[in-house]
Amino acid sequence: MAEAIRVSGPVSGTEKTLTFETGRFALQSQGAVQVSLGRSSVLATANAASSVREGIDFFPLTVDVEERSYAAGKIPGSFFRREGRPTEDAILTCRLTDRPLRPSFAKGFRNETQIVITVIGADQENPHDMLSINGASASLMISGIPFEGPIGAVRLAYSQDGTWIPHPTYAEGDESTFELVVAGRELDNGDVAVMMVAREFLFNNNTEVGYEYTFEELKMDELPDEVIPPAVTEPTTDEPPY
């Protein structure tokens, strides 16, 4: 069995470290990457059918986020011993993950594809939604599925003292003036193609500065080359895949 590959990088302006690791969990998946920030960690797996299902005239992409109590060190007890329906945060994370990834698949690709994000660690400080997007992109990159990535995602918080905080904690986000979520990928000429922007504020002069700051963070969040072994870059679907 091949050894796990682990790559870490600092988040600029903070003491946080963003870590990608593959080859440790879900070895039977076409692509599996664990992404960690602080003590929050998610496992992203990507799998696609080897052929197109008969009668399909659309791209059947499914993104599922699995939140479990054990990720936070809690075990359901008393009357409710089973996990309930997906939370609102889990549903929103699915949508956030789907939005930038869907247009990045090869044109005409119709193979059924499933991305499952499992939260395996929740420190109650660092959100896992940005980890989900980065992890899903990373797992697709090493899966052999025709995907034009990688996609990087970052959340920025504009603090009350006028500074940008990349990948803010829950507390930093609550104390900030507003938050900006951007996902995109770096082009060959060095520019960043923005795939998604989410914000909960009115456009102002600070927003444009935030975009410029975000572009540099997106380049850092993209999957390092060391995580993509040559052995897993060959397509795993039948040719042609659509």
FENLINWO-V664186 format. One record per residue. N is the residue number from 1. SS is DSSP state (h for helix, s for strand, l for the rest). NEAR is the number of other C-alpha atoms within 8 Angstrom. D_CENTER is the distance of its C-alpha to the mean C-alpha in Angstrom with 1 decimal. Layout:
# FENLINWO-V664186
N SS NEAR D_CENTER
N SS NEAR D_CENTER
This chain:
# FENLINWO-V664186
1 l 2 26.2
2 l 4 24.2
3 l 6 23.1
4 l 8 19.6
5 s 9 18.0
6 s 9 16.6
7 s 10 15.7
8 s 8 15.5
9 s 7 15.8
10 s 9 17.1
11 l 11 15.7
12 l 7 18.6
13 l 6 21.1
14 l 8 20.1
15 l 7 20.7
16 l 8 17.1
17 s 10 15.5
18 s 12 12.0
19 s 12 12.3
20 s 14 11.0
21 s 13 13.3
22 s 12 14.2
23 l 12 17.6
24 l 8 18.1
25 l 8 16.8
26 l 8 16.9
27 l 8 19.0
28 l 4 20.1
29 l 9 16.8
30 l 13 16.5
31 s 13 13.2
32 s 18 11.9
33 s 16 10.0
34 s 14 10.1
35 s 16 8.3
36 s 12 10.8
37 s 12 12.0
38 l 10 15.6
39 l 9 16.3
40 s 15 13.1
41 s 15 11.2
42 s 16 9.0
43 s 13 9.8
44 s 16 7.9
45 s 16 10.7
46 s 16 11.6
47 s 12 15.2
48 s 11 17.5
49 l 9 21.2
50 l 9 23.7
51 l 9 25.5
52 l 11 25.5
53 l 7 26.8
54 l 4 30.2
55 l 4 30.4
56 l 8 26.7
57 l 5 26.8
58 l 5 23.2
59 l 9 19.7
60 l 8 18.9
61 s 9 15.1
62 s 7 14.1
63 s 12 10.9
64 s 9 11.9
65 s 12 10.9
66 s 10 13.6
67 l 9 14.8
68 l 9 17.9
69 h 10 20.5
70 h 9 20.9
71 h 11 17.6
72 h 10 19.6
73 l 6 22.8
74 l 7 24.4
75 l 6 26.1
76 l 9 27.3
77 l 6 31.1
78 l 5 34.2
79 l 4 34.3
80 l 7 30.6
81 l 7 29.5
82 l 5 26.8
83 l 8 23.3
84 l 4 23.5
85 l 4 21.7
86 l 8 18.1
87 l 6 18.0
88 h 6 17.6
89 h 6 14.5
90 h 11 13.0
91 h 10 14.1
92 h 8 12.9
93 h 11 9.3
94 h 11 9.9
95 h 9 11.3
96 h 10 8.8
97 h 13 6.2
98 h 9 9.5
99 h 10 11.0
100 h 13 9.7
101 h 10 9.2
102 h 8 12.6
103 l 6 14.9
104 l 9 13.6
105 s 10 15.2
106 l 8 18.7
107 l 4 21.4
108 l 5 23.2
109 l 10 20.8
110 l 12 21.8
111 l 14 20.9
112 l 11 19.4
113 s 11 15.8
114 s 11 13.9
115 s 13 10.3
116 s 12 10.7
117 s 14 8.6
118 s 10 11.4
119 s 14 11.7
120 s 11 14.3
121 s 11 15.0
122 l 14 15.4
123 l 9 17.6
124 l 8 18.2
125 l 9 17.6
126 s 14 13.9
127 l 11 11.6
128 l 11 8.6
129 h 9 6.9
130 h 11 5.4
131 h 13 4.6
132 h 14 3.3
133 h 13 1.5
134 h 15 2.8
135 h 15 4.0
136 h 16 4.6
137 h 14 5.8
138 h 13 7.6
139 h 14 9.1
140 h 13 10.3
141 h 14 11.8
142 l 13 13.9
143 l 15 14.8
144 l 14 17.4
145 l 11 16.2
146 l 8 17.2
147 s 9 14.1
148 l 7 14.7
149 l 8 11.9
150 l 10 10.1
151 l 15 8.0
152 s 16 7.5
153 s 13 6.8
154 s 14 9.4
155 s 12 11.6
156 s 14 15.3
157 s 16 18.2
158 s 12 21.7
159 l 13 24.1
160 l 8 27.6
161 l 4 29.0
162 l 6 27.4
163 l 7 24.6
164 s 9 20.9
165 s 11 18.7
166 s 13 15.1
167 l 11 12.7
168 l 12 15.7
169 s 9 16.6
170 h 10 17.8
171 h 8 21.3
172 h 10 20.6
173 h 11 18.9
174 h 6 22.0
175 h 8 24.4
176 l 11 23.0
177 l 8 24.5
178 s 11 21.4
179 s 13 17.6
180 s 12 15.8
181 s 12 12.2
182 s 13 11.7
183 s 14 9.4
184 s 14 11.3
185 s 15 12.5
186 s 10 15.6
187 l 8 18.7
188 l 5 21.5
189 l 4 23.7
190 l 6 21.3
191 l 7 20.5
192 s 11 17.1
193 s 8 16.5
194 s 9 14.9
195 s 10 13.0
196 s 10 12.6
197 s 9 14.4
198 s 7 14.8
199 s 8 17.6
200 l 7 20.3
201 l 6 23.2
202 l 4 25.8
203 l 5 25.5
204 l 6 27.5
205 h 6 28.3
206 h 6 25.6
207 h 8 22.9
208 h 8 23.8
209 h 8 23.7
210 h 11 20.3
211 h 8 19.0
212 h 8 20.7
213 h 8 19.3
214 h 11 15.7
215 h 9 16.3
216 h 8 17.1
217 h 11 14.1
218 h 16 11.8
219 h 11 14.0
220 h 7 13.5
221 h 10 9.7
222 l 11 10.0
223 l 12 10.5
224 l 7 14.0
225 h 5 16.7
226 h 7 17.8
227 h 12 14.9
228 l 10 16.1
229 l 8 19.5
230 h 6 22.0
231 h 5 22.7
232 h 9 19.4
233 l 11 19.2
234 l 7 21.9
235 l 9 21.3
236 l 9 21.5
237 l 12 22.5
238 l 8 26.1
239 l 5 27.4
240 l 5 27.3
241 l 11 24.0
242 l 9 25.2
